[in-house]
């Protein structure tokens, strides 16, 4: 591990720093593997070490590693670490990576935007909005063991909050954030690791608190409940692999 850390340190010092995104970091780590500096089965340094070596956040490291896993270059073993795949697709030609924000970055943006939307919904909602929210809550509860159906109801719940503001642009923004992330292969991979029935149950409790605040027109409580909900999801998706 010491030799590998030194190799990473040397390469990081020489790395092109023009691309500070998770995509740029994934390319740098991929180059080490493609060059044979890190062999199949080798365990990479921890998230913290990689973040320090490359001068990026741990969130960027998490998203870069997920991108590499999607490409079959590394294998993530929760509770153990990050390993170079035995049959790593580490050819000299760079694999294709999605552009744009990563899943955790999107969740953090949602926390900022949707907390404000929840507060506005509490002030502007109508009884018909409560009916839609309650219907989505009930569908989530009834489909706790059906991930796809539960997720569809979850989407309906968040969109119903946006519609309760009476602002169509906010509906479009929430729709785009939700649908773009779900179409992202990185999102699907990170969910494989961390999306569990326990997470769905915790989200149901979060949604109940959001609904209660909107129902009572408590804008401050609605904002806080939405922030807490998305912060918890981010916490689940960024827990250390080791």
VENNOR-V535699 format. One record per backbone hydrogen bond with DSSP energy under -1.0 kcal/mol. CO is the residue of the C=O (numbers start at 1). NH is the residue of the N-H. E is the energy in kcal/mol with one decimal. If there is no record, write none. Layout:
co->CO nh->NH e->E
co->CO nh->NH e->E
This chain:
co->1 nh->5 e->-2.4
co->2 nh->6 e->-2.2
co->3 nh->7 e->-2.3
co->4 nh->8 e->-2.6
co->5 nh->9 e->-2.4
co->6 nh->10 e->-2.4
co->7 nh->11 e->-2.6
co->8 nh->12 e->-2.8
co->9 nh->13 e->-1.7
co->10 nh->14 e->-1.1
co->21 nh->25 e->-1.9
co->22 nh->26 e->-2.5
co->23 nh->27 e->-2.0
co->24 nh->28 e->-1.8
co->25 nh->29 e->-2.4
co->26 nh->30 e->-2.5
co->27 nh->31 e->-2.1
co->28 nh->32 e->-1.4
co->29 nh->33 e->-1.7
co->30 nh->34 e->-3.2
co->31 nh->35 e->-2.0
co->32 nh->37 e->-2.0
co->33 nh->36 e->-1.3
co->39 nh->42 e->-2.0
co->42 nh->84 e->-2.7
co->46 nh->50 e->-2.6
co->47 nh->51 e->-2.6
co->48 nh->52 e->-2.1
co->49 nh->53 e->-2.8
co->50 nh->54 e->-2.3
co->51 nh->55 e->-1.0
co->51 nh->56 e->-1.8
co->57 nh->61 e->-1.7
co->58 nh->62 e->-2.7
co->59 nh->63 e->-2.4
co->60 nh->64 e->-2.4
co->61 nh->65 e->-2.7
co->62 nh->66 e->-2.2
co->63 nh->67 e->-2.1
co->64 nh->68 e->-2.2
co->65 nh->69 e->-2.3
co->66 nh->70 e->-2.4
co->67 nh->71 e->-1.3
co->68 nh->73 e->-2.6
co->69 nh->72 e->-1.5
co->73 nh->85 e->-2.3
co->75 nh->83 e->-2.7
co->77 nh->80 e->-2.8
co->77 nh->81 e->-2.6
co->81 nh->77 e->-2.9
co->82 nh->44 e->-3.1
co->83 nh->75 e->-3.4
co->84 nh->41 e->-2.4
co->85 nh->88 e->-1.4
co->88 nh->90 e->-2.1
co->102 nh->106 e->-2.2
co->103 nh->107 e->-2.1
co->104 nh->108 e->-2.2
co->105 nh->109 e->-1.9
co->106 nh->110 e->-2.5
co->107 nh->111 e->-2.1
co->108 nh->112 e->-1.6
co->109 nh->113 e->-2.6
co->110 nh->114 e->-3.2
co->111 nh->115 e->-1.0
co->113 nh->117 e->-1.8
co->114 nh->118 e->-2.5
co->115 nh->119 e->-1.8
co->116 nh->120 e->-2.2
co->117 nh->121 e->-2.8
co->118 nh->122 e->-2.0
co->119 nh->123 e->-1.2
co->120 nh->124 e->-2.1
co->121 nh->125 e->-2.3
co->126 nh->130 e->-1.5
co->127 nh->131 e->-1.8
co->128 nh->132 e->-1.7
co->129 nh->133 e->-2.5
co->130 nh->134 e->-2.8
co->131 nh->135 e->-2.1
co->132 nh->136 e->-2.1
co->133 nh->137 e->-2.4
co->134 nh->138 e->-2.6
co->135 nh->139 e->-2.1
co->136 nh->140 e->-2.3
co->137 nh->141 e->-2.2
co->138 nh->142 e->-2.4
co->139 nh->143 e->-1.1
co->141 nh->144 e->-1.1
co->143 nh->146 e->-1.3
co->146 nh->150 e->-2.9
co->147 nh->151 e->-2.5
co->148 nh->152 e->-2.0
co->149 nh->153 e->-2.0
co->150 nh->154 e->-2.1
co->151 nh->155 e->-2.4
co->152 nh->156 e->-2.1
co->153 nh->157 e->-2.2
co->154 nh->158 e->-2.1
co->155 nh->159 e->-2.4
co->156 nh->160 e->-2.3
co->157 nh->161 e->-1.7
co->158 nh->162 e->-1.7
co->159 nh->163 e->-2.5
co->160 nh->164 e->-1.7
co->162 nh->165 e->-1.2
co->163 nh->166 e->-1.5
co->167 nh->171 e->-1.3
co->168 nh->172 e->-2.2
co->169 nh->173 e->-2.2
co->170 nh->174 e->-2.4
co->171 nh->175 e->-2.5
co->172 nh->176 e->-2.4
co->173 nh->177 e->-2.5
co->174 nh->178 e->-2.6
co->175 nh->179 e->-2.8
co->176 nh->180 e->-2.4
co->177 nh->181 e->-1.4
co->178 nh->182 e->-1.9
co->179 nh->183 e->-1.4
co->181 nh->184 e->-1.2
co->184 nh->188 e->-1.7
co->185 nh->189 e->-1.9
co->186 nh->190 e->-2.5
co->187 nh->191 e->-2.1
co->188 nh->192 e->-1.3
co->189 nh->193 e->-1.0
co->190 nh->194 e->-1.8
co->191 nh->195 e->-2.5
co->196 nh->200 e->-1.9
co->197 nh->201 e->-2.3
co->198 nh->202 e->-2.2
co->199 nh->203 e->-2.3
co->200 nh->204 e->-2.0
co->201 nh->205 e->-1.6
co->202 nh->206 e->-2.1
co->203 nh->207 e->-2.9
co->204 nh->208 e->-1.9
co->205 nh->209 e->-1.7
co->206 nh->210 e->-2.1
co->207 nh->211 e->-2.8
co->208 nh->212 e->-2.4
co->209 nh->213 e->-2.0
co->210 nh->214 e->-2.2
co->211 nh->215 e->-2.8
co->212 nh->216 e->-1.9
co->213 nh->218 e->-2.8
co->214 nh->217 e->-1.2
co->217 nh->219 e->-1.1
co->218 nh->222 e->-2.3
co->219 nh->223 e->-2.3
co->220 nh->224 e->-2.3
co->221 nh->225 e->-2.7
co->222 nh->226 e->-2.1
co->223 nh->227 e->-2.3
co->224 nh->228 e->-2.5
co->225 nh->229 e->-2.1
co->226 nh->230 e->-2.3
co->227 nh->231 e->-2.3
co->228 nh->232 e->-2.1
co->229 nh->233 e->-1.9
co->230 nh->234 e->-2.5
co->231 nh->235 e->-2.4
co->232 nh->236 e->-2.2
co->233 nh->237 e->-2.3
co->234 nh->238 e->-1.1
co->241 nh->79 e->-2.9
